[in-house]
């Protein structure tokens, strides 16, 4: 009589799941992380006593990895601009957790067996894998309770105050003529949602033809503005800004019977939309603002007329390079 025999292959679910937040797509996925853990432990992982969840995120301070399992939660941080160091440290931590979790059931079984049998001679300690991370990282256990690790990850570091310095070019529309180029510089301070800045604006001298002569107009001014991030708080942010622009307009006449120079104060309130990248040490900002003048200062020459009649609302478009750092 012949009996058929076969071997059933157990299909085990992966012991690890990985999620990657916005900006952390360069961090390893589950397959890559399992491969690193198996390399560290020197054998394939055919099963685990519990499941592990790893979440990679990125914010203004760098990369983070939150590791959650049945025994608690841990968090790793890395301020570098790549995820390589955090990947190595996460794999090391998972390998140590797997070794620790594997020893707990065997220790409990040994205690139960020790009640009935004399204790055996202590075995030689197994050598633990010696692994060094690319960068020194610190794993800190999260507070006990559901969601403890997530609460810390969402509150630590994201509201860090940053200092900024920006320089760039701008275009003034409807102030001294239909279009006039300008240069701008600015110093600012802010956090995740709010920021404030003070800056300077220099108008490239403009020459306006008027009758038999001409007017040469110049302006040096400053600006104070505050911005609120209406959308985005990571790599890109969309801000709504307002404040005050102030400056001294000067017009010098030449080619007329009587040539004078006149100065006037220019005041305007901006209503600005801004798209900026301020998360890293170097970024940019593009802004477009409607300028509502509190005083409209148009220069004229007696007997000839007004050199340029400004509209009720002007505009300012700017492009700046931004350097930022955490003090």
C-alpha atoms as a printed R data frame, in Angstrom:
    type eleno elety resid chain resno      x       y       z
1   ATOM     1    CA   UNK     A     1  0.000   0.000   0.000
2   ATOM     2    CA   UNK     A     2  1.435   3.312  -1.049
3   ATOM     3    CA   UNK     A     3  0.836   6.461   0.980
4   ATOM     4    CA   UNK     A     4  1.401   9.903  -0.527
5   ATOM     5    CA   UNK     A     5  3.384  12.288   1.635
6   ATOM     6    CA   UNK     A     6  4.054  16.001   1.169
7   ATOM     7    CA   UNK     A     7  5.674  18.945   2.897
8   ATOM     8    CA   UNK     A     8  3.627  22.087   3.581
9   ATOM     9    CA   UNK     A     9  5.553  25.335   3.350
10  ATOM    10    CA   UNK     A    10  4.454  27.832   5.962
11  ATOM    11    CA   UNK     A    11  3.795  31.246   4.576
12  ATOM    12    CA   UNK     A    12  4.667  33.866   7.139
13  ATOM    13    CA   UNK     A    13  3.611  37.434   7.011
14  ATOM    14    CA   UNK     A    14  6.406  40.065   7.065
15  ATOM    15    CA   UNK     A    15  7.205  41.047  10.613
16  ATOM    16    CA   UNK     A    16  7.779  44.686   9.599
17  ATOM    17    CA   UNK     A    17  5.712  47.413   7.922
18  ATOM    18    CA   UNK     A    18  7.099  50.790   6.854
19  ATOM    19    CA   UNK     A    19  5.390  54.093   6.053
20  ATOM    20    CA   UNK     A    20  7.181  57.144   4.645
21  ATOM    21    CA   UNK     A    21  5.782  60.634   5.054
22  ATOM    22    CA   UNK     A    22  6.095  63.623   2.742
23  ATOM    23    CA   UNK     A    23  9.748  64.409   2.046
24  ATOM    24    CA   UNK     A    24 10.918  61.027   3.408
25  ATOM    25    CA   UNK     A    25 10.466  59.044   0.194
26  ATOM    26    CA   UNK     A    26 14.251  58.516  -0.010
27  ATOM    27    CA   UNK     A    27 14.179  56.492   3.226
28  ATOM    28    CA   UNK     A    28 14.106  52.655   2.901
29  ATOM    29    CA   UNK     A    29 10.921  50.673   2.334
30  ATOM    30    CA   UNK     A    30 10.003  47.488   4.238
31  ATOM    31    CA   UNK     A    31 11.873  45.135   1.891
32  ATOM    32    CA   UNK     A    32 15.080  47.183   2.085
33  ATOM    33    CA   UNK     A    33 14.889  47.456   5.879
34  ATOM    34    CA   UNK     A    34 14.236  43.713   6.332
35  ATOM    35    CA   UNK     A    35 17.275  43.001   4.133
36  ATOM    36    CA   UNK     A    36 19.476  45.245   6.314
37  ATOM    37    CA   UNK     A    37 18.199  43.582   9.510
38  ATOM    38    CA   UNK     A    38 18.912  40.093   8.135
39  ATOM    39    CA   UNK     A    39 22.442  41.183   7.172
40  ATOM    40    CA   UNK     A    40 23.055  42.384  10.718
41  ATOM    41    CA   UNK     A    41 21.652  39.238  12.362
42  ATOM    42    CA   UNK     A    42 23.447  36.926   9.899
43  ATOM    43    CA   UNK     A    43 20.357  34.867   9.040
44  ATOM    44    CA   UNK     A    44 17.009  35.305   7.298
45  ATOM    45    CA   UNK     A    45 14.119  36.317   9.509
46  ATOM    46    CA   UNK     A    46 11.548  33.503   9.173
47  ATOM    47    CA   UNK     A    47  9.280  34.715  11.921
48  ATOM    48    CA   UNK     A    48  9.036  37.164  14.792
49  ATOM    49    CA   UNK     A    49  7.263  37.125  18.138
50  ATOM    50    CA   UNK     A    50  5.577  40.421  17.360
51  ATOM    51    CA   UNK     A    51  4.982  42.940  14.619
52  ATOM    52    CA   UNK     A    52  6.999  46.129  14.148
53  ATOM    53    CA   UNK     A    53  5.836  49.388  12.555
54  ATOM    54    CA   UNK     A    54  8.374  51.951  11.332
55  ATOM    55    CA   UNK     A    55  7.336  55.446  10.223
56  ATOM    56    CA   UNK     A    56  9.859  57.726   8.489
57  ATOM    57    CA   UNK     A    57  9.121  61.471   8.503
58  ATOM    58    CA   UNK     A    58 10.966  64.622   7.527
59  ATOM    59    CA   UNK     A    59 10.720  68.133   8.949
60  ATOM    60    CA   UNK     A    60 12.832  71.261   9.230
61  ATOM    61    CA   UNK     A    61 15.280  69.520  11.617
62  ATOM    62    CA   UNK     A    62 15.987  66.513   9.354
63  ATOM    63    CA   UNK     A    63 14.734  62.915   9.306
64  ATOM    64    CA   UNK     A    64 13.011  60.866  12.024
65  ATOM    65    CA   UNK     A    65 12.120  57.213  12.451
66  ATOM    66    CA   UNK     A    66  9.388  56.109  14.880
67  ATOM    67    CA   UNK     A    67  9.563  52.395  15.789
68  ATOM    68    CA   UNK     A    68  6.508  50.855  17.483
69  ATOM    69    CA   UNK     A    69  6.082  47.284  18.715
70  ATOM    70    CA   UNK     A    70  4.287  45.398  21.443
71  ATOM    71    CA   UNK     A    71  7.040  46.299  23.901
72  ATOM    72    CA   UNK     A    72  6.796  50.070  23.398
73  ATOM    73    CA   UNK     A    73  7.961  52.799  21.033
74  ATOM    74    CA   UNK     A    74 11.291  54.384  20.168
75  ATOM    75    CA   UNK     A    75 12.285  57.391  18.110
76  ATOM    76    CA   UNK     A    76 15.500  58.023  16.143
77  ATOM    77    CA   UNK     A    77 16.594  61.387  14.747
78  ATOM    78    CA   UNK     A    78 19.150  62.476  12.162
79  ATOM    79    CA   UNK     A    79 19.855  66.083  11.128
80  ATOM    80    CA   UNK     A    80 21.670  65.153   7.907
81  ATOM    81    CA   UNK     A    81 20.182  65.815   4.472
82  ATOM    82    CA   UNK     A    82 20.185  62.102   3.482
83  ATOM    83    CA   UNK     A    83 18.454  59.130   5.084
84  ATOM    84    CA   UNK     A    84 21.486  56.779   4.960
85  ATOM    85    CA   UNK     A    85 22.549  57.232   8.584
86  ATOM    86    CA   UNK     A    86 18.984  56.914   9.858
87  ATOM    87    CA   UNK     A    87 18.493  53.748   7.769
88  ATOM    88    CA   UNK     A    88 21.531  52.082   9.388
89  ATOM    89    CA   UNK     A    89 20.532  53.119  12.906
90  ATOM    90    CA   UNK     A    90 16.949  51.908  12.397
91  ATOM    91    CA   UNK     A    91 18.170  48.518  11.161
92  ATOM    92    CA   UNK     A    92 20.485  48.190  14.206
93  ATOM    93    CA   UNK     A    93 17.637  49.046  16.590
94  ATOM    94    CA   UNK     A    94 15.281  46.530  14.939
95  ATOM    95    CA   UNK     A    95 17.952  43.797  15.113
96  ATOM    96    CA   UNK     A    96 18.454  44.409  18.834
97  ATOM    97    CA   UNK     A    97 14.680  44.467  19.445
98  ATOM    98    CA   UNK     A    98 14.272  41.159  17.600
99  ATOM    99    CA   UNK     A    99 17.018  39.568  19.707
100 ATOM   100    CA   UNK     A   100 15.448  40.929  22.884
101 ATOM   101    CA   UNK     A   101 11.921  39.765  21.982
102 ATOM   102    CA   UNK     A   102 13.240  36.332  20.965
103 ATOM   103    CA   UNK     A   103 14.929  35.866  24.358
104 ATOM   104    CA   UNK     A   104 11.801  36.676  26.407
105 ATOM   105    CA   UNK     A   105  9.707  33.564  25.426
106 ATOM   106    CA   UNK     A   106 12.708  31.267  25.861
107 ATOM   107    CA   UNK     A   107 13.396  32.793  29.272
108 ATOM   108    CA   UNK     A   108  9.800  32.162  30.369
109 ATOM   109    CA   UNK     A   109  9.962  28.553  29.161
110 ATOM   110    CA   UNK     A   110 13.218  28.041  31.034
111 ATOM   111    CA   UNK     A   111 11.665  29.294  34.274
112 ATOM   112    CA   UNK     A   112  8.755  26.845  33.926
113 ATOM   113    CA   UNK     A   113 11.122  23.964  33.193
114 ATOM   114    CA   UNK     A   114 13.364  24.918  36.113
115 ATOM   115    CA   UNK     A   115 10.539  24.145  38.568
116 ATOM   116    CA   UNK     A   116 10.753  20.410  37.720
117 ATOM   117    CA   UNK     A   117 14.376  19.889  36.738
118 ATOM   118    CA   UNK     A   118 17.651  20.954  38.278
119 ATOM   119    CA   UNK     A   119 19.159  24.014  36.652
120 ATOM   120    CA   UNK     A   120 21.623  23.191  33.848
121 ATOM   121    CA   UNK     A   121 25.069  24.656  33.646
122 ATOM   122    CA   UNK     A   122 24.955  28.229  32.386
123 ATOM   123    CA   UNK     A   123 25.667  28.288  28.639
124 ATOM   124    CA   UNK     A   124 28.314  30.538  27.152
125 ATOM   125    CA   UNK     A   125 26.835  33.920  26.231
126 ATOM   126    CA   UNK     A   126 26.094  34.237  22.522
127 ATOM   127    CA   UNK     A   127 28.094  36.982  20.858
128 ATOM   128    CA   UNK     A   128 25.902  39.929  20.030
129 ATOM   129    CA   UNK     A   129 26.304  41.531  16.595
130 ATOM   130    CA   UNK     A   130 28.695  44.437  16.595
131 ATOM   131    CA   UNK     A   131 27.277  47.185  14.438
132 ATOM   132    CA   UNK     A   132 28.027  50.884  14.269
133 ATOM   133    CA   UNK     A   133 25.707  53.459  12.710
134 ATOM   134    CA   UNK     A   134 27.019  55.936  10.146
135 ATOM   135    CA   UNK     A   135 26.055  58.798  12.460
136 ATOM   136    CA   UNK     A   136 25.570  58.686  16.244
137 ATOM   137    CA   UNK     A   137 21.835  58.663  16.874
138 ATOM   138    CA   UNK     A   138 19.911  58.434  20.137
139 ATOM   139    CA   UNK     A   139 16.849  56.219  20.530
140 ATOM   140    CA   UNK     A   140 14.437  57.531  23.139
141 ATOM   141    CA   UNK     A   141 11.412  55.540  24.357
142 ATOM   142    CA   UNK     A   142  8.139  57.339  23.780
143 ATOM   143    CA   UNK     A   143  5.629  57.894  26.618
144 ATOM   144    CA   UNK     A   144  3.475  54.883  27.479
145 ATOM   145    CA   UNK     A   145 -0.018  54.778  26.061
146 ATOM   146    CA   UNK     A   146 -1.591  54.639  22.615
147 ATOM   147    CA   UNK     A   147 -0.140  57.137  20.171
148 ATOM   148    CA   UNK     A   148  2.568  58.362  22.550
149 ATOM   149    CA   UNK     A   149  5.342  58.186  19.954
150 ATOM   150    CA   UNK     A   150  3.180  59.935  17.362
151 ATOM   151    CA   UNK     A   151  2.426  62.825  19.715
152 ATOM   152    CA   UNK     A   152  6.104  63.504  20.321
153 ATOM   153    CA   UNK     A   153  6.972  63.280  16.617
154 ATOM   154    CA   UNK     A   154  4.304  65.841  15.741
155 ATOM   155    CA   UNK     A   155  5.292  68.389  18.387
156 ATOM   156    CA   UNK     A   156  9.098  68.203  18.691
157 ATOM   157    CA   UNK     A   157 11.161  70.431  16.409
158 ATOM   158    CA   UNK     A   158  8.421  71.451  13.958
159 ATOM   159    CA   UNK     A   159  7.904  74.797  15.674
160 ATOM   160    CA   UNK     A   160 11.604  75.667  15.842
161 ATOM   161    CA   UNK     A   161 12.338  79.354  15.329
162 ATOM   162    CA   UNK     A   162 14.410  80.107  12.209
163 ATOM   163    CA   UNK     A   163 16.337  83.224  11.179
164 ATOM   164    CA   UNK     A   164 16.337  84.193   7.504
165 ATOM   165    CA   UNK     A   165 18.284  86.542   5.243
166 ATOM   166    CA   UNK     A   166 17.092  87.222   1.689
167 ATOM   167    CA   UNK     A   167 18.352  89.258  -1.280
168 ATOM   168    CA   UNK     A   168 16.928  89.521  -4.767
169 ATOM   169    CA   UNK     A   169 15.350  91.542  -7.544
170 ATOM   170    CA   UNK     A   170 11.945  93.172  -7.752
171 ATOM   171    CA   UNK     A   171  9.741  95.017 -10.182
172 ATOM   172    CA   UNK     A   172  7.565  98.040  -9.280
173 ATOM   173    CA   UNK     A   173  4.468  98.579 -11.386
174 ATOM   174    CA   UNK     A   174  2.522 101.830 -11.419
175 ATOM   175    CA   UNK     A   175  4.598 103.756  -8.848
176 ATOM   176    CA   UNK     A   176  6.993 106.051 -10.735
177 ATOM   177    CA   UNK     A   177  6.254 104.664 -14.213
178 ATOM   178    CA   UNK     A   178  4.482 101.585 -15.693
179 ATOM   179    CA   UNK     A   179  7.468  99.370 -14.775
180 ATOM   180    CA   UNK     A   180 10.666 100.084 -12.841
181 ATOM   181    CA   UNK     A   181 13.287  97.525 -11.669
182 ATOM   182    CA   UNK     A   182 14.476  97.458  -8.044
183 ATOM   183    CA   UNK     A   183 16.712  95.525  -5.654
184 ATOM   184    CA   UNK     A   184 15.608  94.238  -2.245
185 ATOM   185    CA   UNK     A   185 17.165  92.803   0.930
186 ATOM   186    CA   UNK     A   186 15.448  91.433   4.022
187 ATOM   187    CA   UNK     A   187 16.047  89.951   7.489
188 ATOM   188    CA   UNK     A   188 13.377  87.796   9.085
189 ATOM   189    CA   UNK     A   189 12.426  85.457  11.909
190 ATOM   190    CA   UNK     A   190  9.625  82.922  12.141
191 ATOM   191    CA   UNK     A   191  8.342  79.438  12.832
192 ATOM   192    CA   UNK     A   192  6.115  76.859  11.209
193 ATOM   193    CA   UNK     A   193  3.104  79.100  10.532
194 ATOM   194    CA   UNK     A   194  4.090  82.712  11.212
195 ATOM   195    CA   UNK     A   195  7.086  84.821  10.201
196 ATOM   196    CA   UNK     A   196  7.983  88.501  10.189
197 ATOM   197    CA   UNK     A   197 10.640  90.469   8.311
198 ATOM   198    CA   UNK     A   198 12.136  93.929   7.887
199 ATOM   199    CA   UNK     A   199 13.842  94.930   4.660
200 ATOM   200    CA   UNK     A   200 15.034  97.608   2.253
201 ATOM   201    CA   UNK     A   201 14.035  98.449  -1.336
202 ATOM   202    CA   UNK     A   202 16.209 100.458  -3.746
203 ATOM   203    CA   UNK     A   203 14.700 101.694  -6.989
204 ATOM   204    CA   UNK     A   204 16.984 101.750 -10.008
205 ATOM   205    CA   UNK     A   205 17.059 105.461 -11.076
206 ATOM   206    CA   UNK     A   206 14.434 106.257 -13.729
207 ATOM   207    CA   UNK     A   207 14.467 109.023 -16.345
208 ATOM   208    CA   UNK     A   208 11.124 110.369 -17.625
209 ATOM   209    CA   UNK     A   209 10.919 112.616 -20.694
210 ATOM   210    CA   UNK     A   210  8.678 115.630 -20.152
211 ATOM   211    CA   UNK     A   211  8.398 118.391 -22.765
212 ATOM   212    CA   UNK     A   212 11.728 120.098 -23.395
213 ATOM   213    CA   UNK     A   213 13.480 118.454 -20.436
214 ATOM   214    CA   UNK     A   214 13.393 115.359 -18.270
215 ATOM   215    CA   UNK     A   215 12.892 114.177 -14.685
216 ATOM   216    CA   UNK     A   216 15.245 111.712 -12.975
217 ATOM   217    CA   UNK     A   217 13.494 109.833 -10.152
218 ATOM   218    CA   UNK     A   218 15.117 107.748  -7.399
219 ATOM   219    CA   UNK     A   219 13.771 106.059  -4.280
220 ATOM   220    CA   UNK     A   220 15.231 104.332  -1.210
221 ATOM   221    CA   UNK     A   221 12.717 102.732   1.095
222 ATOM   222    CA   UNK     A   222 12.049 100.039   3.633
223 ATOM   223    CA   UNK     A   223  9.349  97.521   4.409
224 ATOM   224    CA   UNK     A   224  7.942  95.707   7.426
225 ATOM   225    CA   UNK     A   225  5.753  92.683   6.757
226 ATOM   226    CA   UNK     A   226  4.216  89.677   8.528
227 ATOM   227    CA   UNK     A   227  3.237  86.405   6.845
228 ATOM   228    CA   UNK     A   228  0.933  83.515   7.712
229 ATOM   229    CA   UNK     A   229  1.322  80.092   6.070
230 ATOM   230    CA   UNK     A   230 -2.108  79.424   4.582
231 ATOM   231    CA   UNK     A   231 -0.974  76.062   3.176
232 ATOM   232    CA   UNK     A   232  2.102  73.869   3.506
233 ATOM   233    CA   UNK     A   233  4.671  73.836   6.284
234 ATOM   234    CA   UNK     A   234  7.390  71.534   4.969
235 ATOM   235    CA   UNK     A   235  9.501  71.945   1.849
236 ATOM   236    CA   UNK     A   236  7.122  74.477   0.245
237 ATOM   237    CA   UNK     A   237  4.796  76.946   1.956
238 ATOM   238    CA   UNK     A   238  2.141  79.276   0.596
239 ATOM   239    CA   UNK     A   239  1.932  82.527   2.615
240 ATOM   240    CA   UNK     A   240 -0.418  85.479   2.833
241 ATOM   241    CA   UNK     A   241  1.485  88.647   3.859
242 ATOM   242    CA   UNK     A   242  0.871  92.301   4.638
243 ATOM   243    CA   UNK     A   243  2.629  95.231   6.317
244 ATOM   244    CA   UNK     A   244  3.868  98.699   5.328
245 ATOM   245    CA   UNK     A   245  6.169  99.999   2.564
246 ATOM   246    CA   UNK     A   246  7.737 103.421   3.097
247 ATOM   247    CA   UNK     A   247 10.321 105.383   1.158
248 ATOM   248    CA   UNK     A   248 11.606 108.767  -0.016
249 ATOM   249    CA   UNK     A   249 10.963 109.622  -3.646
250 ATOM   250    CA   UNK     A   250 13.247 112.224  -5.180
251 ATOM   251    CA   UNK     A   251 12.826 113.884  -8.574
252 ATOM   252    CA   UNK     A   252 15.473 116.132 -10.138
253 ATOM   253    CA   UNK     A   253 14.563 118.238 -13.207
254 ATOM   254    CA   UNK     A   254 16.948 119.108 -16.020
255 ATOM   255    CA   UNK     A   255 16.559 120.896 -19.363
256 ATOM   256    CA   UNK     A   256 13.944 123.377 -18.124
257 ATOM   257    CA   UNK     A   257 14.127 127.119 -17.564
258 ATOM   258    CA   UNK     A   258 14.177 126.416 -13.832
259 ATOM   259    CA   UNK     A   259 15.602 123.104 -12.623
260 ATOM   260    CA   UNK     A   260 14.587 122.008  -9.114
261 ATOM   261    CA   UNK     A   261 14.872 118.830  -7.012
262 ATOM   262    CA   UNK     A   262 11.890 117.736  -4.904
263 ATOM   263    CA   UNK     A   263 11.514 114.942  -2.314
264 ATOM   264    CA   UNK     A   264  8.270 113.309  -1.191
265 ATOM   265    CA   UNK     A   265  7.312 110.482   1.159
266 ATOM   266    CA   UNK     A   266  5.851 107.307  -0.331
267 ATOM   267    CA   UNK     A   267  3.642 105.056   1.809
268 ATOM   268    CA   UNK     A   268  1.761 101.925   0.706
269 ATOM   269    CA   UNK     A   269  0.112  98.873   2.256
270 ATOM   270    CA   UNK     A   270  0.887  95.547   0.479
271 ATOM   271    CA   UNK     A   271 -1.486  92.619   0.097
272 ATOM   272    CA   UNK     A   272  0.893  89.833  -0.888
273 ATOM   273    CA   UNK     A   273  0.828  86.173  -1.905
274 ATOM   274    CA   UNK     A   274  4.123  84.320  -1.477
275 ATOM   275    CA   UNK     A   275  5.460  80.880  -2.439
276 ATOM   276    CA   UNK     A   276  8.611  80.011  -0.488
277 ATOM   277    CA   UNK     A   277 10.985  77.152   0.292
278 ATOM   278    CA   UNK     A   278 12.461  77.815   3.749
279 ATOM   279    CA   UNK     A   279 13.012  74.330   5.212
280 ATOM   280    CA   UNK     A   280 16.708  73.967   4.348
281 ATOM   281    CA   UNK     A   281 19.719  76.242   4.725
282 ATOM   282    CA   UNK     A   282 19.176  77.635   1.205
283 ATOM   283    CA   UNK     A   283 15.816  78.365  -0.388
284 ATOM   284    CA   UNK     A   284 13.843  80.882  -2.399
285 ATOM   285    CA   UNK     A   285 10.756  83.092  -2.242
286 ATOM   286    CA   UNK     A   286  8.539  84.376  -5.049
287 ATOM   287    CA   UNK     A   287  6.053  87.099  -4.121
288 ATOM   288    CA   UNK     A   288  3.372  89.188  -5.835
289 ATOM   289    CA   UNK     A   289  1.789  92.096  -3.963
290 ATOM   290    CA   UNK     A   290 -0.855  94.691  -4.681
291 ATOM   291    CA   UNK     A   291  0.317  98.080  -3.333
292 ATOM   292    CA   UNK     A   292 -2.427 100.312  -1.970
293 ATOM   293    CA   UNK     A   293 -0.811 103.783  -1.632
294 ATOM   294    CA   UNK     A   294 -1.647 105.868   1.422
295 ATOM   295    CA   UNK     A   295 -0.232 108.854  -0.497
296 ATOM   296    CA   UNK     A   296  0.009 109.193  -4.269
297 ATOM   297    CA   UNK     A   297  3.016 111.365  -5.125
298 ATOM   298    CA   UNK     A   298  3.074 112.406  -8.784
299 ATOM   299    CA   UNK     A   299  5.739 114.900  -9.893
300 ATOM   300    CA   UNK     A   300  4.821 117.743 -12.241
301 ATOM   301    CA   UNK     A   301  6.532 120.726 -13.865
302 ATOM   302    CA   UNK     A   302  4.791 124.094 -13.991
303 ATOM   303    CA   UNK     A   303  3.454 124.818 -17.433
304 ATOM   304    CA   UNK     A   304  4.372 121.352 -18.761
305 ATOM   305    CA   UNK     A   305  2.266 118.850 -16.773
306 ATOM   306    CA   UNK     A   306  2.610 115.650 -14.744
307 ATOM   307    CA   UNK     A   307  5.520 113.367 -15.593
308 ATOM   308    CA   UNK     A   308  3.613 110.170 -14.717
309 ATOM   309    CA   UNK     A   309  0.125 109.864 -13.222
310 ATOM   310    CA   UNK     A   310  0.164 106.780 -10.980
311 ATOM   311    CA   UNK     A   311 -2.921 104.505 -10.769
312 ATOM   312    CA   UNK     A   312 -4.900 103.990  -7.523
313 ATOM   313    CA   UNK     A   313 -3.226 100.595  -6.953
314 ATOM   314    CA   UNK     A   314  0.329  99.579  -7.864
315 ATOM   315    CA   UNK     A   315  2.091  96.225  -7.717
316 ATOM   316    CA   UNK     A   316  5.377  94.684  -6.580
317 ATOM   317    CA   UNK     A   317  6.749  91.369  -7.900
318 ATOM   318    CA   UNK     A   318  9.881  89.945  -6.254
319 ATOM   319    CA   UNK     A   319 12.221  86.951  -6.512
320 ATOM   320    CA   UNK     A   320 14.672  86.405  -3.648
321 ATOM   321    CA   UNK     A   321 17.216  83.823  -2.608
322 ATOM   322    CA   UNK     A   322 16.857  82.951   1.078
323 ATOM   323    CA   UNK     A   323 19.376  81.630   3.589
324 ATOM   324    CA   UNK     A   324 17.948  80.306   6.882
325 ATOM   325    CA   UNK     A   325 19.249  78.657  10.038
326 ATOM   326    CA   UNK     A   326 18.063  77.616  13.498
327 ATOM   327    CA   UNK     A   327 19.769  79.694  16.225
